Amino acid sequence: MTLFRRFLSDQNGATAIEYGLIAAGIALAIITVVNSLGTTLNDKFSSVSSSLK
């Protein structure tokens, strides 16, 4: 019975899951920003390339 109570009060697994969720959220934000920035830069480079021709 004490083993079961100790298992329920253990917070180590929950902390690891929380850190994993935070890392996934940060990675998603970085991917979104880089993707939109890449699209904008691609449009700018295409504009510069067409003006040089």
ModelCIF file with pLDDT and N, C-alpha, C, O atoms, coordinates in Angstrom:
data_MODEL
#
_entry.id   MODEL 
#
_entity.id                         1 
_entity.type                       polymer 
_entity.pdbx_number_of_molecules   1 
#
_entity_poly.entity_id                      1 
_entity_poly.type                           'polypeptide(L)' 
_entity_poly.nstd_linkage                   no 
_entity_poly.nstd_monomer                   no 
_entity_poly.pdbx_seq_one_letter_code       MTLFRRFLSDQNGATAIEYGLIAAGIALAIITVVNSLGTTLNDKFSSVSSSLK 
_entity_poly.pdbx_seq_one_letter_code_can   MTLFRRFLSDQNGATAIEYGLIAAGIALAIITVVNSLGTTLNDKFSSVSSSLK 
_entity_poly.pdbx_strand_id                 A 
#
loop_
_entity_poly_seq.entity_id 
_entity_poly_seq.num 
_entity_poly_seq.mon_id 
_entity_poly_seq.hetero 
1 1  MET n 
1 2  THR n 
1 3  LEU n 
1 4  PHE n 
1 5  ARG n 
1 6  ARG n 
1 7  PHE n 
1 8  LEU n 
1 9  SER n 
1 10 ASP n 
1 11 GLN n 
1 12 ASN n 
1 13 GLY n 
1 14 ALA n 
1 15 THR n 
1 16 ALA n 
1 17 ILE n 
1 18 GLU n 
1 19 TYR n 
1 20 GLY n 
1 21 LEU n 
1 22 ILE n 
1 23 ALA n 
1 24 ALA n 
1 25 GLY n 
1 26 ILE n 
1 27 ALA n 
1 28 LEU n 
1 29 ALA n 
1 30 ILE n 
1 31 ILE n 
1 32 THR n 
1 33 VAL n 
1 34 VAL n 
1 35 ASN n 
1 36 SER n 
1 37 LEU n 
1 38 GLY n 
1 39 THR n 
1 40 THR n 
1 41 LEU n 
1 42 ASN n 
1 43 ASP n 
1 44 LYS n 
1 45 PHE n 
1 46 SER n 
1 47 SER n 
1 48 VAL n 
1 49 SER n 
1 50 SER n 
1 51 SER n 
1 52 LEU n 
1 53 LYS n 
#
_struct_asym.id          A 
_struct_asym.entity_id   1 
#
loop_
_ma_qa_metric.id 
_ma_qa_metric.mode 
_ma_qa_metric.name 
_ma_qa_metric.software_group_id 
_ma_qa_metric.type 
1 global pLDDT . pLDDT 
2 local  pLDDT . pLDDT 
#
_ma_qa_metric_global.metric_id      1 
_ma_qa_metric_global.metric_value   86.94 
_ma_qa_metric_global.model_id       1 
_ma_qa_metric_global.ordinal_id     1 
#
loop_
_ma_qa_metric_local.label_asym_id 
_ma_qa_metric_local.label_comp_id 
_ma_qa_metric_local.label_seq_id 
_ma_qa_metric_local.metric_id 
_ma_qa_metric_local.metric_value 
_ma_qa_metric_local.model_id 
_ma_qa_metric_local.ordinal_id 
A MET 1  2 78.00 1 1  
A THR 2  2 85.00 1 2  
A LEU 3  2 82.00 1 3  
A PHE 4  2 79.00 1 4  
A ARG 5  2 82.00 1 5  
A ARG 6  2 80.00 1 6  
A PHE 7  2 73.00 1 7  
A LEU 8  2 72.00 1 8  
A SER 9  2 75.00 1 9  
A ASP 10 2 72.00 1 10 
A GLN 11 2 69.00 1 11 
A ASN 12 2 70.00 1 12 
A GLY 13 2 69.00 1 13 
A ALA 14 2 71.00 1 14 
A THR 15 2 78.00 1 15 
A ALA 16 2 79.00 1 16 
A ILE 17 2 83.00 1 17 
A GLU 18 2 87.00 1 18 
A TYR 19 2 89.00 1 19 
A GLY 20 2 90.00 1 20 
A LEU 21 2 94.00 1 21 
A ILE 22 2 95.00 1 22 
A ALA 23 2 96.00 1 23 
A ALA 24 2 97.00 1 24 
A GLY 25 2 97.00 1 25 
A ILE 26 2 98.00 1 26 
A ALA 27 2 97.00 1 27 
A LEU 28 2 97.00 1 28 
A ALA 29 2 97.00 1 29 
A ILE 30 2 97.00 1 30 
A ILE 31 2 96.00 1 31 
A THR 32 2 95.00 1 32 
A VAL 33 2 94.00 1 33 
A VAL 34 2 93.00 1 34 
A ASN 35 2 92.00 1 35 
A SER 36 2 90.00 1 36 
A LEU 37 2 92.00 1 37 
A GLY 38 2 89.00 1 38 
A THR 39 2 87.00 1 39 
A THR 40 2 89.00 1 40 
A LEU 41 2 90.00 1 41 
A ASN 42 2 90.00 1 42 
A ASP 43 2 90.00 1 43 
A LYS 44 2 92.00 1 44 
A PHE 45 2 92.00 1 45 
A SER 46 2 92.00 1 46 
A SER 47 2 91.00 1 47 
A VAL 48 2 92.00 1 48 
A SER 49 2 90.00 1 49 
A SER 50 2 90.00 1 50 
A SER 51 2 90.00 1 51 
A LEU 52 2 88.00 1 52 
A LYS 53 2 76.00 1 53 
#
loop_
_atom_site.group_PDB 
_atom_site.id 
_atom_site.type_symbol 
_atom_site.label_atom_id 
_atom_site.label_alt_id 
_atom_site.label_comp_id 
_atom_site.label_asym_id 
_atom_site.label_entity_id 
_atom_site.label_seq_id 
_atom_site.pdbx_PDB_ins_code 
_atom_site.Cartn_x 
_atom_site.Cartn_y 
_atom_site.Cartn_z 
_atom_site.occupancy 
_atom_site.B_iso_or_equiv 
_atom_site.pdbx_formal_charge 
_atom_site.auth_seq_id 
_atom_site.auth_comp_id 
_atom_site.auth_asym_id 
_atom_site.auth_atom_id 
_atom_site.pdbx_PDB_model_num 
ATOM 1   N N  . MET A 1 1  ? 0.830  -1.194 0.000   1.00 78.00 ? 1  MET A N  1 
ATOM 2   C CA . MET A 1 1  ? 0.000  0.000  0.000   1.00 78.00 ? 1  MET A CA 1 
ATOM 3   C C  . MET A 1 1  ? 0.872  1.254  0.000   1.00 78.00 ? 1  MET A C  1 
ATOM 4   O O  . MET A 1 1  ? 0.560  2.224  -0.691  1.00 78.00 ? 1  MET A O  1 
ATOM 5   N N  . THR A 1 2  ? 1.964  1.243  0.771   1.00 85.00 ? 2  THR A N  1 
ATOM 6   C CA . THR A 1 2  ? 2.824  2.428  0.794   1.00 85.00 ? 2  THR A CA 1 
ATOM 7   C C  . THR A 1 2  ? 3.520  2.633  -0.544  1.00 85.00 ? 2  THR A C  1 
ATOM 8   O O  . THR A 1 2  ? 3.795  3.766  -0.939  1.00 85.00 ? 2  THR A O  1 
ATOM 9   N N  . LEU A 1 3  ? 3.802  1.545  -1.237  1.00 82.00 ? 3  LEU A N  1 
ATOM 10  C CA . LEU A 1 3  ? 4.408  1.671  -2.569  1.00 82.00 ? 3  LEU A CA 1 
ATOM 11  C C  . LEU A 1 3  ? 3.460  2.384  -3.522  1.00 82.00 ? 3  LEU A C  1 
ATOM 12  O O  . LEU A 1 3  ? 3.885  3.219  -4.321  1.00 82.00 ? 3  LEU A O  1 
ATOM 13  N N  . PHE A 1 4  ? 2.174  2.056  -3.437  1.00 79.00 ? 4  PHE A N  1 
ATOM 14  C CA . PHE A 1 4  ? 1.166  2.693  -4.285  1.00 79.00 ? 4  PHE A CA 1 
ATOM 15  C C  . PHE A 1 4  ? 1.029  4.174  -3.958  1.00 79.00 ? 4  PHE A C  1 
ATOM 16  O O  . PHE A 1 4  ? 0.921  5.000  -4.865  1.00 79.00 ? 4  PHE A O  1 
ATOM 17  N N  . ARG A 1 5  ? 1.032  4.520  -2.667  1.00 82.00 ? 5  ARG A N  1 
ATOM 18  C CA . ARG A 1 5  ? 0.954  5.932  -2.263  1.00 82.00 ? 5  ARG A CA 1 
ATOM 19  C C  . ARG A 1 5  ? 2.181  6.703  -2.716  1.00 82.00 ? 5  ARG A C  1 
ATOM 20  O O  . ARG A 1 5  ? 2.073  7.849  -3.152  1.00 82.00 ? 5  ARG A O  1 
ATOM 21  N N  . ARG A 1 6  ? 3.350  6.077  -2.613  1.00 80.00 ? 6  ARG A N  1 
ATOM 22  C CA . ARG A 1 6  ? 4.582  6.721  -3.060  1.00 80.00 ? 6  ARG A CA 1 
ATOM 23  C C  . ARG A 1 6  ? 4.544  6.956  -4.579  1.00 80.00 ? 6  ARG A C  1 
ATOM 24  O O  . ARG A 1 6  ? 5.007  7.986  -5.069  1.00 80.00 ? 6  ARG A O  1 
ATOM 25  N N  . PHE A 1 7  ? 3.986  5.987  -5.310  1.00 73.00 ? 7  PHE A N  1 
ATOM 26  C CA . PHE A 1 7  ? 3.863  6.121  -6.753  1.00 73.00 ? 7  PHE A CA 1 
ATOM 27  C C  . PHE A 1 7  ? 2.940  7.289  -7.111  1.00 73.00 ? 7  PHE A C  1 
ATOM 28  O O  . PHE A 1 7  ? 3.243  8.047  -8.032  1.00 73.00 ? 7  PHE A O  1 
ATOM 29  N N  . LEU A 1 8  ? 1.836  7.444  -6.411  1.00 72.00 ? 8  LEU A N  1 
ATOM 30  C CA . LEU A 1 8  ? 0.899  8.534  -6.699  1.00 72.00 ? 8  LEU A CA 1 
ATOM 31  C C  . LEU A 1 8  ? 1.475  9.902  -6.353  1.00 72.00 ? 8  LEU A C  1 
ATOM 32  O O  . LEU A 1 8  ? 1.135  10.896 -6.996  1.00 72.00 ? 8  LEU A O  1 
ATOM 33  N N  . SER A 1 9  ? 2.338  9.965  -5.349  1.00 75.00 ? 9  SER A N  1 
ATOM 34  C CA . SER A 1 9  ? 2.894  11.254 -4.945  1.00 75.00 ? 9  SER A CA 1 
ATOM 35  C C  . SER A 1 9  ? 4.164  11.616 -5.712  1.00 75.00 ? 9  SER A C  1 
ATOM 36  O O  . SER A 1 9  ? 4.677  12.725 -5.570  1.00 75.00 ? 9  SER A O  1 
ATOM 37  N N  . ASP A 1 10 ? 4.671  10.694 -6.520  1.00 72.00 ? 10 ASP A N  1 
ATOM 38  C CA . ASP A 1 10 ? 5.898  10.948 -7.293  1.00 72.00 ? 10 ASP A CA 1 
ATOM 39  C C  . ASP A 1 10 ? 5.608  11.947 -8.405  1.00 72.00 ? 10 ASP A C  1 
ATOM 40  O O  . ASP A 1 10 ? 4.669  11.753 -9.177  1.00 72.00 ? 10 ASP A O  1 
ATOM 41  N N  . GLN A 1 11 ? 6.394  13.004 -8.501  1.00 69.00 ? 11 GLN A N  1 
ATOM 42  C CA . GLN A 1 11 ? 6.191  14.054 -9.495  1.00 69.00 ? 11 GLN A CA 1 
ATOM 43  C C  . GLN A 1 11 ? 7.243  14.043 -10.600 1.00 69.00 ? 11 GLN A C  1 
ATOM 44  O O  . GLN A 1 11 ? 7.173  14.883 -11.497 1.00 69.00 ? 11 GLN A O  1 
ATOM 45  N N  . ASN A 1 12 ? 8.203  13.139 -10.576 1.00 70.00 ? 12 ASN A N  1 
ATOM 46  C CA . ASN A 1 12 ? 9.282  13.145 -11.556 1.00 70.00 ? 12 ASN A CA 1 
ATOM 47  C C  . ASN A 1 12 ? 8.783  12.912 -12.976 1.00 70.00 ? 12 ASN A C  1 
ATOM 48  O O  . ASN A 1 12 ? 9.231  13.594 -13.899 1.00 70.00 ? 12 ASN A O  1 
ATOM 49  N N  . GLY A 1 13 ? 7.888  11.989 -13.171 1.00 69.00 ? 13 GLY A N  1 
ATOM 50  C CA . GLY A 1 13 ? 7.363  11.718 -14.503 1.00 69.00 ? 13 GLY A CA 1 
ATOM 51  C C  . GLY A 1 13 ? 6.574  12.892 -15.048 1.00 69.00 ? 13 GLY A C  1 
ATOM 52  O O  . GLY A 1 13 ? 6.682  13.220 -16.230 1.00 69.00 ? 13 GLY A O  1 
ATOM 53  N N  . ALA A 1 14 ? 5.787  13.524 -14.205 1.00 71.00 ? 14 ALA A N  1 
ATOM 54  C CA . ALA A 1 14 ? 5.000  14.678 -14.627 1.00 71.00 ? 14 ALA A CA 1 
ATOM 55  C C  . ALA A 1 14 ? 5.913  15.835 -15.035 1.00 71.00 ? 14 ALA A C  1 
ATOM 56  O O  . ALA A 1 14 ? 5.620  16.552 -15.993 1.00 71.00 ? 14 ALA A O  1 
ATOM 57  N N  . THR A 1 15 ? 6.990  16.012 -14.327 1.00 78.00 ? 15 THR A N  1 
ATOM 58  C CA . THR A 1 15 ? 7.921  17.084 -14.661 1.00 78.00 ? 15 THR A CA 1 
ATOM 59  C C  . THR A 1 15 ? 8.562  16.833 -16.017 1.00 78.00 ? 15 THR A C  1 
ATOM 60  O O  . THR A 1 15 ? 8.722  17.767 -16.803 1.00 78.00 ? 15 THR A O  1 
ATOM 61  N N  . ALA A 1 16 ? 8.926  15.602 -16.305 1.00 79.00 ? 16 ALA A N  1 
ATOM 62  C CA . ALA A 1 16 ? 9.526  15.278 -17.596 1.00 79.00 ? 16 ALA A CA 1 
ATOM 63  C C  . ALA A 1 16 ? 8.530  15.510 -18.722 1.00 79.00 ? 16 ALA A C  1 
ATOM 64  O O  . ALA A 1 16 ? 8.902  16.009 -19.784 1.00 79.00 ? 16 ALA A O  1 
ATOM 65  N N  . ILE A 1 17 ? 7.287  15.159 -18.504 1.00 83.00 ? 17 ILE A N  1 
ATOM 66  C CA . ILE A 1 17 ? 6.260  15.390 -19.519 1.00 83.00 ? 17 ILE A CA 1 
ATOM 67  C C  . ILE A 1 17 ? 6.055  16.880 -19.733 1.00 83.00 ? 17 ILE A C  1 
ATOM 68  O O  . ILE A 1 17 ? 5.900  17.317 -20.873 1.00 83.00 ? 17 ILE A O  1 
ATOM 69  N N  . GLU A 1 18 ? 6.050  17.658 -18.685 1.00 87.00 ? 18 GLU A N  1 
ATOM 70  C CA . GLU A 1 18 ? 5.889  19.106 -18.815 1.00 87.00 ? 18 GLU A CA 1 
ATOM 71  C C  . GLU A 1 18 ? 7.042  19.717 -19.599 1.00 87.00 ? 18 GLU A C  1 
ATOM 72  O O  . GLU A 1 18 ? 6.827  20.569 -20.460 1.00 87.00 ? 18 GLU A O  1 
ATOM 73  N N  . TYR A 1 19 ? 8.263  19.286 -19.305 1.00 89.00 ? 19 TYR A N  1 
ATOM 74  C CA . TYR A 1 19 ? 9.403  19.795 -20.062 1.00 89.00 ? 19 TYR A CA 1 
ATOM 75  C C  . TYR A 1 19 ? 9.308  19.399 -21.531 1.00 89.00 ? 19 TYR A C  1 
ATOM 76  O O  . TYR A 1 19 ? 9.673  20.181 -22.408 1.00 89.00 ? 19 TYR A O  1 
ATOM 77  N N  . GLY A 1 20 ? 8.824  18.203 -21.802 1.00 90.00 ? 20 GLY A N  1 
ATOM 78  C CA . GLY A 1 20 ? 8.640  17.769 -23.185 1.00 90.00 ? 20 GLY A CA 1 
ATOM 79  C C  . GLY A 1 20 ? 7.611  18.615 -23.913 1.00 90.00 ? 20 GLY A C  1 
ATOM 80  O O  . GLY A 1 20 ? 7.808  18.968 -25.076 1.00 90.00 ? 20 GLY A O  1 
ATOM 81  N N  . LEU A 1 21 ? 6.526  18.939 -23.246 1.00 94.00 ? 21 LEU A N  1 
ATOM 82  C CA . LEU A 1 21 ? 5.499  19.787 -23.858 1.00 94.00 ? 21 LEU A CA 1 
ATOM 83  C C  . LEU A 1 21 ? 6.006  21.200 -24.100 1.00 94.00 ? 21 LEU A C  1 
ATOM 84  O O  . LEU A 1 21 ? 5.691  21.804 -25.125 1.00 94.00 ? 21 LEU A O  1 
ATOM 85  N N  . ILE A 1 22 ? 6.783  21.728 -23.173 1.00 95.00 ? 22 ILE A N  1 
ATOM 86  C CA . ILE A 1 22 ? 7.360  23.064 -23.359 1.00 95.00 ? 22 ILE A CA 1 
ATOM 87  C C  . ILE A 1 22 ? 8.317  23.068 -24.545 1.00 95.00 ? 22 ILE A C  1 
ATOM 88  O O  . ILE A 1 22 ? 8.292  23.989 -25.361 1.00 95.00 ? 22 ILE A O  1 
ATOM 89  N N  . ALA A 1 23 ? 9.163  22.037 -24.645 1.00 96.00 ? 23 ALA A N  1 
ATOM 90  C CA . ALA A 1 23 ? 10.102 21.949 -25.765 1.00 96.00 ? 23 ALA A CA 1 
ATOM 91  C C  . ALA A 1 23 ? 9.359  21.821 -27.094 1.00 96.00 ? 23 ALA A C  1 
ATOM 92  O O  . ALA A 1 23 ? 9.767  22.418 -28.090 1.00 96.00 ? 23 ALA A O  1 
ATOM 93  N N  . ALA A 1 24 ? 8.281  21.055 -27.115 1.00 97.00 ? 24 ALA A N  1 
ATOM 94  C CA . ALA A 1 24 ? 7.495  20.913 -28.343 1.00 97.00 ? 24 ALA A CA 1 
ATOM 95  C C  . ALA A 1 24 ? 6.838  22.236 -28.733 1.00 97.00 ? 24 ALA A C  1 
ATOM 96  O O  . ALA A 1 24 ? 6.779  22.571 -29.916 1.00 97.00 ? 24 ALA A O  1 
ATOM 97  N N  . GLY A 1 25 ? 6.353  22.978 -27.763 1.00 97.00 ? 25 GLY A N  1 
ATOM 98  C CA . GLY A 1 25 ? 5.753  24.291 -28.045 1.00 97.00 ? 25 GLY A CA 1 
ATOM 99  C C  . GLY A 1 25 ? 6.757  25.278 -28.586 1.00 97.00 ? 25 GLY A C  1 
ATOM 100 O O  . GLY A 1 25 ? 6.459  26.020 -29.522 1.00 97.00 ? 25 GLY A O  1 
ATOM 101 N N  . ILE A 1 26 ? 7.946  25.298 -28.011 1.00 98.00 ? 26 ILE A N  1 
ATOM 102 C CA . ILE A 1 26 ? 8.995  26.204 -28.491 1.00 98.00 ? 26 ILE A CA 1 
ATOM 103 C C  . ILE A 1 26 ? 9.420  25.807 -29.896 1.00 98.00 ? 26 ILE A C  1 
ATOM 104 O O  . ILE A 1 26 ? 9.617  26.671 -30.751 1.00 98.00 ? 26 ILE A O  1 
ATOM 105 N N  . ALA A 1 27 ? 9.564  24.498 -30.148 1.00 97.00 ? 27 ALA A N  1 
ATOM 106 C CA . ALA A 1 27 ? 9.940  24.043 -31.484 1.00 97.00 ? 27 ALA A CA 1 
ATOM 107 C C  . ALA A 1 27 ? 8.877  24.420 -32.506 1.00 97.00 ? 27 ALA A C  1 
ATOM 108 O O  . ALA A 1 27 ? 9.215  24.823 -33.619 1.00 97.00 ? 27 ALA A O  1 
ATOM 109 N N  . LEU A 1 28 ? 7.613  24.298 -32.157 1.00 97.00 ? 28 LEU A N  1 
ATOM 110 C CA . LEU A 1 28 ? 6.535  24.671 -33.068 1.00 97.00 ? 28 LEU A CA 1 
ATOM 111 C C  . LEU A 1 28 ? 6.559  26.165 -33.371 1.00 97.00 ? 28 LEU A C  1 
ATOM 112 O O  . LEU A 1 28 ? 6.345  26.566 -34.515 1.00 97.00 ? 28 LEU A O  1 
ATOM 113 N N  . ALA A 1 29 ? 6.816  26.984 -32.370 1.00 97.00 ? 29 ALA A N  1 
ATOM 114 C CA . ALA A 1 29 ? 6.900  28.429 -32.580 1.00 97.00 ? 29 ALA A CA 1 
ATOM 115 C C  . ALA A 1 29 ? 8.073  28.780 -33.487 1.00 97.00 ? 29 ALA A C  1 
ATOM 116 O O  . ALA A 1 29 ? 7.939  29.624 -34.374 1.00 97.00 ? 29 ALA A O  1 
ATOM 117 N N  . ILE A 1 30 ? 9.221  28.142 -33.275 1.00 97.00 ? 30 ILE A N  1 
ATOM 118 C CA . ILE A 1 30 ? 10.391 28.413 -34.110 1.00 97.00 ? 30 ILE A CA 1 
ATOM 119 C C  . ILE A 1 30 ? 10.131 27.996 -35.550 1.00 97.00 ? 30 ILE A C  1 
ATOM 120 O O  . ILE A 1 30 ? 10.488 28.724 -36.476 1.00 97.00 ? 30 ILE A O  1 
ATOM 121 N N  . ILE A 1 31 ? 9.515  26.837 -35.752 1.00 96.00 ? 31 ILE A N  1 
ATOM 122 C CA . ILE A 1 31 ? 9.211  26.375 -37.107 1.00 96.00 ? 31 ILE A CA 1 
ATOM 123 C C  . ILE A 1 31 ? 8.260  27.331 -37.803 1.00 96.00 ? 31 ILE A C  1 
ATOM 124 O O  . ILE A 1 31 ? 8.434  27.620 -38.987 1.00 96.00 ? 31 ILE A O  1 
ATOM 125 N N  . THR A 1 32 ? 7.263  27.823 -37.093 1.00 95.00 ? 32 THR A N  1 
ATOM 126 C CA . THR A 1 32 ? 6.303  28.761 -37.676 1.00 95.00 ? 32 THR A CA 1 
ATOM 127 C C  . THR A 1 32 ? 6.979  30.061 -38.091 1.00 95.00 ? 32 THR A C  1 
ATOM 128 O O  . THR A 1 32 ? 6.732  30.567 -39.186 1.00 95.00 ? 32 THR A O  1 
ATOM 129 N N  . VAL A 1 33 ? 7.824  30.602 -37.230 1.00 94.00 ? 33 VAL A N  1 
ATOM 130 C CA . VAL A 1 33 ? 8.507  31.859 -37.536 1.00 94.00 ? 33 VAL A CA 1 
ATOM 131 C C  . VAL A 1 33 ? 9.471  31.679 -38.704 1.00 94.00 ? 33 VAL A C  1 
ATOM 132 O O  . VAL A 1 33 ? 9.508  32.516 -39.605 1.00 94.00 ? 33 VAL A O  1 
ATOM 133 N N  . VAL A 1 34 ? 10.236 30.617 -38.700 1.00 93.00 ? 34 VAL A N  1 
ATOM 134 C CA . VAL A 1 34 ? 11.198 30.383 -39.770 1.00 93.00 ? 34 VAL A CA 1 
ATOM 135 C C  . VAL A 1 34 ? 10.485 30.155 -41.098 1.00 93.00 ? 34 VAL A C  1 
ATOM 136 O O  . VAL A 1 34 ? 10.948 30.619 -42.140 1.00 93.00 ? 34 VAL A O  1 
ATOM 137 N N  . ASN A 1 35 ? 9.373  29.448 -41.064 1.00 92.00 ? 35 ASN A N  1 
ATOM 138 C CA . ASN A 1 35 ? 8.619  29.201 -42.280 1.00 92.00 ? 35 ASN A CA 1 
ATOM 139 C C  . ASN A 1 35 ? 8.078  30.503 -42.874 1.00 92.00 ? 35 ASN A C  1 
ATOM 140 O O  . ASN A 1 35 ? 8.202  30.723 -44.079 1.00 92.00 ? 35 ASN A O  1 
ATOM 141 N N  . SER A 1 36 ? 7.489  31.358 -42.061 1.00 90.00 ? 36 SER A N  1 
ATOM 142 C CA . SER A 1 36 ? 6.958  32.618 -42.573 1.00 90.00 ? 36 SER A CA 1 
ATOM 143 C C  . SER A 1 36 ? 8.082  33.565 -42.994 1.00 90.00 ? 36 SER A C  1 
ATOM 144 O O  . SER A 1 36 ? 7.947  34.299 -43.973 1.00 90.00 ? 36 SER A O  1 
ATOM 145 N N  . LEU A 1 37 ? 9.184  33.547 -42.257 1.00 92.00 ? 37 LEU A N  1 
ATOM 146 C CA . LEU A 1 37 ? 10.326 34.376 -42.627 1.00 92.00 ? 37 LEU A CA 1 
ATOM 147 C C  . LEU A 1 37 ? 10.933 33.896 -43.938 1.00 92.00 ? 37 LEU A C  1 
ATOM 148 O O  . LEU A 1 37 ? 11.347 34.710 -44.762 1.00 92.00 ? 37 LEU A O  1 
ATOM 149 N N  . GLY A 1 38 ? 10.989 32.593 -44.138 1.00 89.00 ? 38 GLY A N  1 
ATOM 150 C CA . GLY A 1 38 ? 11.519 32.032 -45.374 1.00 89.00 ? 38 GLY A CA 1 
ATOM 151 C C  . GLY A 1 38 ? 10.675 32.411 -46.572 1.00 89.00 ? 38 GLY A C  1 
ATOM 152 O O  . GLY A 1 38 ? 11.215 32.707 -47.638 1.00 89.00 ? 38 GLY A O  1 
ATOM 153 N N  . THR A 1 39 ? 9.366  32.407 -46.418 1.00 87.00 ? 39 THR A N  1 
ATOM 154 C CA . THR A 1 39 ? 8.477  32.809 -47.504 1.00 87.00 ? 39 THR A CA 1 
ATOM 155 C C  . THR A 1 39 ? 8.691  34.276 -47.856 1.00 87.00 ? 39 THR A C  1 
ATOM 156 O O  . THR A 1 39 ? 8.743  34.631 -49.033 1.00 87.00 ? 39 THR A O  1 
ATOM 157 N N  . THR A 1 40 ? 8.815  35.120 -46.851 1.00 89.00 ? 40 THR A N  1 
ATOM 158 C CA . THR A 1 40 ? 9.043  36.544 -47.087 1.00 89.00 ? 40 THR A CA 1 
ATOM 159 C C  . THR A 1 40 ? 10.384 36.778 -47.777 1.00 89.00 ? 40 THR A C  1 
ATOM 160 O O  . THR A 1 40 ? 10.475 37.563 -48.721 1.00 89.00 ? 40 THR A O  1 
ATOM 161 N N  . LEU A 1 41 ? 11.419 36.096 -47.302 1.00 90.00 ? 41 LEU A N  1 
ATOM 162 C CA . LEU A 1 41 ? 12.737 36.253 -47.920 1.00 90.00 ? 41 LEU A CA 1 
ATOM 163 C C  . LEU A 1 41 ? 12.744 35.731 -49.350 1.00 90.00 ? 41 LEU A C  1 
ATOM 164 O O  . LEU A 1 41 ? 13.400 36.315 -50.213 1.00 90.00 ? 41 LEU A O  1 
ATOM 165 N N  . ASN A 1 42 ? 12.037 34.656 -49.615 1.00 90.00 ? 42 ASN A N  1 
ATOM 166 C CA . ASN A 1 42 ? 11.956 34.125 -50.965 1.00 90.00 ? 42 ASN A CA 1 
ATOM 167 C C  . ASN A 1 42 ? 11.305 35.143 -51.901 1.00 90.00 ? 42 ASN A C  1 
ATOM 168 O O  . ASN A 1 42 ? 11.761 35.326 -53.030 1.00 90.00 ? 42 ASN A O  1 
ATOM 169 N N  . ASP A 1 43 ? 10.253 35.800 -51.444 1.00 90.00 ? 43 ASP A N  1 
ATOM 170 C CA . ASP A 1 43 ? 9.606  36.833 -52.257 1.00 90.00 ? 43 ASP A CA 1 
ATOM 171 C C  . ASP A 1 43 ? 10.551 38.000 -52.517 1.00 90.00 ? 43 ASP A C  1 
ATOM 172 O O  . ASP A 1 43 ? 10.592 38.528 -53.628 1.00 90.00 ? 43 ASP A O  1 
ATOM 173 N N  . LYS A 1 44 ? 11.306 38.405 -51.508 1.00 92.00 ? 44 LYS A N  1 
ATOM 174 C CA . LYS A 1 44 ? 12.252 39.523 -51.675 1.00 92.00 ? 44 LYS A CA 1 
ATOM 175 C C  . LYS A 1 44 ? 13.354 39.156 -52.665 1.00 92.00 ? 44 LYS A C  1 
ATOM 176 O O  . LYS A 1 44 ? 13.680 39.950 -53.548 1.00 92.00 ? 44 LYS A O  1 
ATOM 177 N N  . PHE A 1 45 ? 13.935 37.954 -52.527 1.00 92.00 ? 45 PHE A N  1 
ATOM 178 C CA . PHE A 1 45 ? 15.002 37.545 -53.437 1.00 92.00 ? 45 PHE A CA 1 
ATOM 179 C C  . PHE A 1 45 ? 14.472 37.393 -54.866 1.00 92.00 ? 45 PHE A C  1 
ATOM 180 O O  . PHE A 1 45 ? 15.185 37.709 -55.819 1.00 92.00 ? 45 PHE A O  1 
ATOM 181 N N  . SER A 1 46 ? 13.252 36.923 -55.027 1.00 92.00 ? 46 SER A N  1 
ATOM 182 C CA . SER A 1 46 ? 12.661 36.823 -56.363 1.00 92.00 ? 46 SER A CA 1 
ATOM 183 C C  . SER A 1 46 ? 12.472 38.203 -56.966 1.00 92.00 ? 46 SER A C  1 
ATOM 184 O O  . SER A 1 46 ? 12.706 38.396 -58.159 1.00 92.00 ? 46 SER A O  1 
ATOM 185 N N  . SER A 1 47 ? 12.055 39.154 -56.165 1.00 91.00 ? 47 SER A N  1 
ATOM 186 C CA . SER A 1 47 ? 11.886 40.533 -56.643 1.00 91.00 ? 47 SER A CA 1 
ATOM 187 C C  . SER A 1 47 ? 13.223 41.135 -57.060 1.00 91.00 ? 47 SER A C  1 
ATOM 188 O O  . SER A 1 47 ? 13.319 41.770 -58.110 1.00 91.00 ? 47 SER A O  1 
ATOM 189 N N  . VAL A 1 48 ? 14.240 40.941 -56.252 1.00 92.00 ? 48 VAL A N  1 
ATOM 190 C CA . VAL A 1 48 ? 15.572 41.473 -56.574 1.00 92.00 ? 48 VAL A CA 1 
ATOM 191 C C  . VAL A 1 48 ? 16.122 40.783 -57.826 1.00 92.00 ? 48 VAL A C  1 
ATOM 192 O O  . VAL A 1 48 ? 16.742 41.430 -58.670 1.00 92.00 ? 48 VAL A O  1 
ATOM 193 N N  . SER A 1 49 ? 15.897 39.481 -57.945 1.00 90.00 ? 49 SER A N  1 
ATOM 194 C CA . SER A 1 49 ? 16.386 38.738 -59.096 1.00 90.00 ? 49 SER A CA 1 
ATOM 195 C C  . SER A 1 49 ? 15.704 39.205 -60.384 1.00 90.00 ? 49 SER A C  1 
ATOM 196 O O  . SER A 1 49 ? 16.360 39.346 -61.416 1.00 90.00 ? 49 SER A O  1 
ATOM 197 N N  . SER A 1 50 ? 14.399 39.443 -60.328 1.00 90.00 ? 50 SER A N  1 
ATOM 198 C CA . SER A 1 50 ? 13.706 39.900 -61.527 1.00 90.00 ? 50 SER A CA 1 
ATOM 199 C C  . SER A 1 50 ? 14.092 41.330 -61.875 1.00 90.00 ? 50 SER A C  1 
ATOM 200 O O  . SER A 1 50 ? 14.107 41.673 -63.057 1.00 90.00 ? 50 SER A O  1 
ATOM 201 N N  . SER A 1 51 ? 14.403 42.178 -60.901 1.00 90.00 ? 51 SER A N  1 
ATOM 202 C CA . SER A 1 51 ? 14.828 43.542 -61.221 1.00 90.00 ? 51 SER A CA 1 
ATOM 203 C C  . SER A 1 51 ? 16.227 43.590 -61.799 1.00 90.00 ? 51 SER A C  1 
ATOM 204 O O  . SER A 1 51 ? 16.549 44.517 -62.543 1.00 90.00 ? 51 SER A O  1 
ATOM 205 N N  . LEU A 1 52 ? 17.076 42.610 -61.475 1.00 88.00 ? 52 LEU A N  1 
ATOM 206 C CA . LEU A 1 52 ? 18.424 42.589 -62.025 1.00 88.00 ? 52 LEU A CA 1 
ATOM 207 C C  . LEU A 1 52 ? 18.451 42.079 -63.459 1.00 88.00 ? 52 LEU A C  1 
ATOM 208 O O  . LEU A 1 52 ? 19.403 42.353 -64.189 1.00 88.00 ? 52 LEU A O  1 
ATOM 209 N N  . LYS A 1 53 ? 17.437 41.351 -63.870 1.00 76.00 ? 53 LYS A N  1 
ATOM 210 C CA . LYS A 1 53 ? 17.406 40.809 -65.228 1.00 76.00 ? 53 LYS A CA 1 
ATOM 211 C C  . LYS A 1 53 ? 17.011 41.830 -66.217 1.00 76.00 ? 53 LYS A C  1 
ATOM 212 O O  . LYS A 1 53 ? 16.936 41.538 -67.410 1.00 76.00 ? 53 LYS A O  1 
#
